[in-house]
Each structure stands twice: as C-alpha cells, then as structure tokens.
Amino acid sequence: MSNEFDEIRPYEAGEMQQAFDELINDRQFSLVLKGFVPWLPKSVRNGLLKLAFIGVKTPLDFQQRFMKPVVKWIIRKHTDGCSFDDGGLESCSKQNDRYTFVSNHRDIVLDSAFLDVMLVEAGYPTTVEIGIGDNLLIYPWIKRLVRMNKAFTVRRGLSLRETMAASQLMSRYIHHAVTEKKENIWIAQREGRAKDSSDHTQDAVLKMLAMGSSATSGLPADNLRDLNIVPLTISYEYDPCDYLKAQEFQQKRDNPNFKKSRQDDLDNMKTGIFGYKGRVRYACAAPINTWIDELADLPKTEWFKALAERMDQEIYRGYTLYPCNYIALDELEGTKTHASHYTQSDQERFEEYLAGQLAKIQLPDKDEAFLRERMLTMYANPLRNYLKVTNDE
C-alpha cells in the first residue's frame, strides 16, 4: 500500500503483532482490563491474551477472535435481538462485490460493530472498515485498538485548508480500500449523531466520497460509481443515550457556548454500548448505482443535494417502526391517530421507560417538560420521516 495513507489507515497484516504487544504493555489499557477481571493478576491477564492472539494475522482475524464474541455478548445482554435485512443487495454478488455502506448514525461504537457480525453471519466474506473521528481517540491504546479493528482515522477540528486536504486524502483511501483492497466501508451519513433522530445525509459527506475517484469524465455519478454505495438504515427500539442527548439540548439552550467534554464523549460511548436498546434492525437498500443515472440531467450545482435527498428517502423507507415511535408522535400531536399500532401495555411500558431515563438527568435547573418533549421528539422523528416518504408515494 502507498505510504500516503500511513497516518490514517488501519493496521496491515504485518503490523498486527507489534501493535498487539504495544497494546498489552500500555499501562492505561492494563487498568481497563483490570476493571473487567480484577481477580486476575496482570501476568495472568496478559498471558491469556497472548495465548488467544496466536494465529491472529490480520485485522479480520482479530475481529473474529476478539471482537465478535464481545459484540455477540452485547447483543444478548443489551438488546432484544439484532436482525439484518440485505434484500436490497439481492442483485449483487455476495462473494465478489464490495460496498460502501452509508447509514444513519445511532451509536458511536456499535453501528459498525453490529454490522460486522451480521455481515459475517449472513455469509459475506469480510466486514467493514470504519471511519472514526480523532476526537474520540483520546488515549494511545484506543487508537491502537481501533486500528487493529479495521478503523481509519477521520481528522477533526482542522482549518478550512487542512480540512480540504484531509478530506481528499480520506476519499482517496476509501476508493483504494474498496477497489484495490477489496474491503467494505461503513461511514455515517453525517458528522456526529442526529441528536433529535431526524436523519439527513450531508452533501459534504457525498462530496468527500467523490473527491478520491480516478474517473476522468468529471461527472459526480462516475466519481461515486466505484464505491458501490448502499444506503443502510439502522433502527433502534430504544436509544440508551436519549437522556444524554436531551440533557445536552437543555445545556445548549441555557448556555449557547456549552461544549461537551472528553469525559462526556466517553460517557456517551459507554452508555451506548452497555445501555438497553430493545430490538435493533439493519436494512440495506439497493445500491445507488441502480438508480443514480436518474439524476443525470440535473445541473452539477444541484446534483449532490438531490443525491442526498434520494439517499434520505431510501434510508427512511428502511426504518423499522416500533410502538414507542407511534406513541411518541401521538403524544406530541395530542391525538390517537396511530393508536392501532400500540396497546395500553405498550403505552405503560414506554411511559415507565421515559420516566426512568428522565430520572437519570442530573441538572441544577432541570426542565422536565422540555426534556420530555426532546425525548419524545427523538422517538417521533423516524416515524415522521417514514410517513413523509410513504405518503408522497
């Protein structure tokens, strides 16, 4: 691989052993491990890890050996099941085609981790490489671990000129990964999660993906075609970070200059991983290559906006809607329009859930009514967007 990608790419096969040795010798990583198994001496913990690492040559090996069991445990312990609908890919070759999954963003860590497990279990030959913002790589051991886990780095907080250069480099890497390395890619449709769960694809993400193409026509569709982009919908029944998002809404309302700390980011990651999610479903739409030529007559200035809107429609159609989505919209609108989609028991369960989540918010001037409205909106917006698309049809 060209060394132009060395600063951002995941580890390669020949680098895995050294990365592993550095990881288990990292003092902070040792403390994290100790938290999981405090009764085991450090020498025993490291010895067991070294034994488990035997035969691990590639990042995919590492995922299969170490990450897959952890993710499957999270699914068993913290969800009511995780399902995968790849019906949109039925015209593709499961063994030979590679994809760039562009999805709505529900969890910092698990969006791609769940997808990895489901792809392998559905018979796909490999998992996904993922973009992770360097703002989350706050310790050397985290950066080392995610690079072993097929992550490439997305640089944040740069000047305008630096951002452009970083975007071009990342785009070239993504094209290289899909077309040369024969890897899948997962990337969120926008920078950061939609705090109100109203998912919208940012033009900037699509423009970034188009930058690294070797196509000579100059047409945006040709620039993206090699990536085989698949709109992917992630549906959570319950968002364990909903109360943290609501809390942040009030903090920003009361102090427009409020900014999350690094500890806040870590709290969100931990809550997202270990919080209750209910049912989870992933649904693949057809690759955009099957319809991208329908936008061919649009002026270049309008093309990316139109593509983003069509991506949104595909993602909205893929939502799995749960009773809580219908209950939340009815409560916000003061109606019973969607009452056929839930029972009294569903209402009582959702009310109990909301009360429990709101009780976790510790703010000095806690605005219960505002916080409740924000949380209801998070659950109503996927249904609003789904109805917008299906009613138009």
Order of alpha helices (4+ residues) and beta strands (2+ residues): alpha-alpha-alpha-alpha-alpha-beta-beta-alpha-beta-alpha-beta-alpha-beta-alpha-alpha-beta-alpha-alpha-beta-alpha-alpha-alpha-alpha
